[in-house]
């Protein structure tokens, strides 16, 4: 009986996740003065409580892409070592 309940809960969680909508956030990071691409900068996505919910890194051209749950507001925080 216990195994059936756990399996039932797991399937419910998985089916809920399958119907959740995500949005793909893409962009680029550039130096504010030189306008050069910021390669390998860390991009953090913070929720309304300033908690990191996801993070990614820019590529060699300063581009990034991250899938996030839709319907939420996010603050983006960029950082780069040595800057």
N, C-alpha and C positions, 0 to 999 in steps of 0.2 A: 504494500500500500504506500509506504514512504517513497519508494522509487517512482511510482506512478505520479505522485504529487510533485516531486522534483522535476520529472520529465515534463509534466503539464506546465509548470511555471516557466521552465526553460523555453518551451515551444511558444508560450504566450509572449515572452520577452522577445524572442527572435522574430515572431510574426509582427509585433509592434514596430520593431526596428526596420523591418522590410517596407513598411508603409510610411515611415518618417521621411519628410522632405528635406533635402539638403540643397544648399546653394553653393556654387563654386565661386570663390573670390580669387580674382587674378589681378596682378598689377606689377609695377616695377618700382624700384628704389633707386633714386639718383642723389648725388651730392648736391646740396642746395646752392653751392657757389659755382662749382665747375660743371655741374650737370652731367658728370660722368656716372656711369652705372656703378652701383655698389654691389660688387660681387660677394657672394657668400655672407650676406648680412642675415641676421636672425630676425624673423617677423613673428611676433607674438600676437595672439588674438585673446583679448581680455573681455570677460562678461561685465555686467553692470556692477558687480562686487569687486571688480579689478582682479579677479582670479583668472589665471591662464587656462583657457579651455583648449587651445591648440597652438601649435607653432610649426613653422617651416623655415626654410632657408632659401635665399635667392640663388639663382644659378649664376654662371659667369657673365651673363648679360644683365644682371640685376632683376630678372623676372621671377615671380613667385605665383603659386597657385595652391589653394587650400579649400577643401570641402568642409562646410560647416552646417549645422542645423539651421533651417530657415525660420524666420519669425523672431529672431533675437537681435539685439543691438550689440555690436562689438566695438571695442577700441583697439586699434592696431598700434603696436609699439615696435619700433625698429631699433636694432643695435648692431654695431659692427666693431670687432676688436681693433684696437689701435686708432680709433677715431674719437 
